[in-house]
């Protein structure tokens, strides 16, 4: 089934595959057409990388695929070390980092928000988040509370997705429990700028499946 005119007008849904730990998974994801690959620099994560462990992965990155370094309430010196040693294209802040904290680094960033921003006083709180991060390149909405680790495989109620959002000005990225089985439905329901997947293309934490990656990308590309 080919995309409809409405889906073409919205533009292609971008894909980030997060939690890279192996060179072969970097290559398989890029070959399948992923727009960005995520590298987790959160020590308590099952997919955590040290700078030394990440070097070969960054060296395997092909042109025209963005590298995204993910942090969760980090020390500023740790972020700066990753930038200096690995030169990621984009930063992703997944905790309670303020806009002032995120803006201090010489890299563009996206800000993740959890389910606590999507229920109970959503309109006011979402506006507060947007206002505090005016330079964010986009916002990623995940299925856990802000400050918790992603990659859990759980979804959230997509009816809480912010309405009337200007995707060109502040793109929204959907994360949380996405798989080849549900990603087309998710795209149809909320029309995100992009989707972010980790556990949904894995055989175990940090170990991706080339077959699952290919199937996920196919479902995204044919979603309406």
C-alpha positions in Angstrom: 0.0 0.0 0.0 1.5 3.4 -1.0 1.3 6.5 1.3 -1.6 8.8 0.9 -1.4 12.4 -0.3 -2.0 13.5 3.3 1.0 11.5 4.6 3.2 12.8 1.8 2.2 16.4 2.7 3.2 15.7 6.3 6.7 14.6 5.1 8.5 11.4 5.8 8.5 10.1 9.4 12.1 10.2 10.6 13.5 7.3 12.6 16.1 7.2 15.4 17.3 3.8 16.6 18.7 4.1 20.1 20.9 2.1 22.4 23.7 1.2 20.0 26.4 -1.0 21.5 27.8 -3.0 18.5 29.4 -1.9 15.3 27.3 -4.4 13.3 24.1 -2.8 14.6 25.3 0.6 13.6 25.9 -0.6 10.1 22.6 -2.6 9.9 20.6 0.4 11.1 22.2 2.8 8.7 21.8 0.3 5.8 18.1 0.0 6.6 17.6 3.8 6.3 17.6 5.1 9.9 18.1 8.9 10.1 19.8 8.9 13.5 21.4 6.5 15.9 21.4 6.9 19.7 24.3 6.3 22.0 23.5 6.1 25.7 25.9 7.8 28.2 24.0 7.0 31.3 26.0 4.7 33.6 23.0 2.9 35.1 21.5 2.0 31.7 21.7 -1.5 30.4 22.9 0.1 27.1 25.4 2.4 28.7 28.7 3.3 26.9 32.0 4.6 28.1 33.8 7.0 25.8 36.3 4.3 24.9 33.6 1.8 24.1 31.8 4.3 21.9 34.8 5.2 19.7 34.5 2.2 17.3 30.7 2.8 17.0 31.2 6.5 16.1 33.9 5.6 13.6 31.4 3.3 11.9 28.8 6.0 11.4 28.3 6.7 7.7 27.7 10.2 6.3 24.1 11.7 6.4 23.2 9.7 9.5 23.2 11.7 12.7 24.8 10.5 15.9 22.8 11.4 19.1 24.4 11.3 22.6 21.9 10.6 25.3 22.2 11.8 28.9 20.1 11.7 32.0 20.7 14.5 34.6 24.4 14.4 33.9 27.3 16.4 35.3 28.2 19.1 32.8 31.8 17.9 32.7 30.7 14.5 31.5 28.7 16.0 28.6 31.6 18.1 27.6 34.0 15.1 27.7 31.7 13.2 25.3 31.5 16.2 23.0 35.2 16.7 22.9 36.1 13.0 22.5 33.3 11.9 20.1 31.8 15.0 18.5 28.2 13.8 18.4 25.9 15.6 16.0 23.1 16.1 18.5 22.5 15.8 22.3 19.4 14.3 23.9 18.6 15.2 27.5 16.3 12.6 29.1 16.0 13.9 32.7 15.0 17.1 34.5 17.7 19.3 32.9 16.8 22.9 32.6 16.9 24.9 29.4 19.9 26.8 30.8 21.8 23.6 31.4 21.1 22.2 27.9 22.0 25.5 26.2 25.5 25.7 27.6 27.0 23.1 25.3 28.2 23.7 21.7 25.8 21.3 20.2 22.1 21.4 19.3 19.8 19.3 21.5 16.4 17.6 21.9 14.6 17.4 25.2 12.8 14.3 26.3 9.6 14.5 28.4 7.9 11.7 30.2 4.3 10.8 31.0 4.3 13.2 33.9 4.1 16.0 31.3 1.2 14.4 29.5 -1.4 14.1 32.3 -3.0 16.3 34.9 -2.6 20.0 33.9 -1.0 19.1 30.6 -1.6 22.4 28.9 0.1 24.5 31.5 2.9 22.1 32.1 3.6 21.5 28.5 3.8 25.2 27.9 6.2 25.5 30.7 8.5 22.9 29.2 8.4 24.6 25.8 9.1 28.0 27.3 12.1 26.7 29.3 13.7 25.1 26.2 13.2 27.6 23.4 16.3 26.5 21.5 15.5 22.8 21.6 15.5 21.3 18.1 12.6 19.0 19.1 10.9 17.2 22.0 10.8 13.5 22.5 7.8 12.1 24.4 8.4 8.8 26.1 6.3 6.3 28.1 7.9 6.7 31.5 8.2 9.6 34.0 10.8 12.2 33.4 14.1 11.2 34.8 13.5 7.4 34.4 15.4 5.3 32.0 13.9 4.5 28.5 14.0 1.2 26.6 11.4 -0.4 28.8 9.2 -1.6 26.0 6.1 0.1 27.5 3.8 2.4 25.5 1.6 5.3 26.8 -1.9 6.5 26.0 -1.4 8.3 22.7 -4.6 10.3 23.3 -2.5 12.5 25.6 -0.3 13.6 22.7 -0.2 17.4 22.6 -2.7 18.8 20.2 -2.3 21.7 17.8 1.5 21.4 17.8 3.6 23.1 15.1 5.8 20.3 13.9 7.9 22.7 11.7 8.8 24.9 14.7 9.1 22.3 17.5 9.1 18.8 16.1 7.7 16.0 18.3 9.3 12.6 18.4 7.3 9.6 19.7 9.1 6.9 21.8 8.0 4.2 24.2 7.2 0.6 23.4 7.3 1.0 19.6 7.7 -2.2 17.5 7.0 -3.2 13.9 3.6 -4.4 15.1 2.4 -1.0 16.4 4.5 1.7 14.8 2.2 2.3 11.8 -0.8 2.6 14.1 1.2 5.1 16.3 2.1 7.2 13.3 -1.5 7.2 12.1 -2.7 8.2 15.5 -0.4 11.1 16.3 1.5 12.0 13.1 4.9 12.6 14.8 7.8 14.2 13.2 9.8 11.1 14.0 9.8 7.9 16.0 12.5 6.5 18.4 12.9 2.8 18.9 15.3 0.7 21.1 13.9 -2.4 22.7 11.5 -2.9 19.9 14.3 -4.0 17.5 16.3 -6.0 20.0 16.8 -9.6 21.0 18.2 -8.5 24.4 19.2 -5.1 25.9 21.7 -3.4 23.6 21.7 -6.3 21.1 19.8 -5.3 17.9 18.3 -7.6 15.3 18.9 -6.7 11.7 15.7 -8.4 10.7 13.7 -6.5 13.3 15.3 -3.2 12.2 14.4 -3.9 8.5 10.8 -4.8 9.4 10.4 -1.7 11.6 11.7 0.6 8.9 9.4 -1.0 6.3 6.4 -0.4 8.5 7.4 3.2 9.1 7.9 3.8 5.4 4.5 2.4 4.5 2.5 4.1 7.4 -0.3 6.5 6.5 
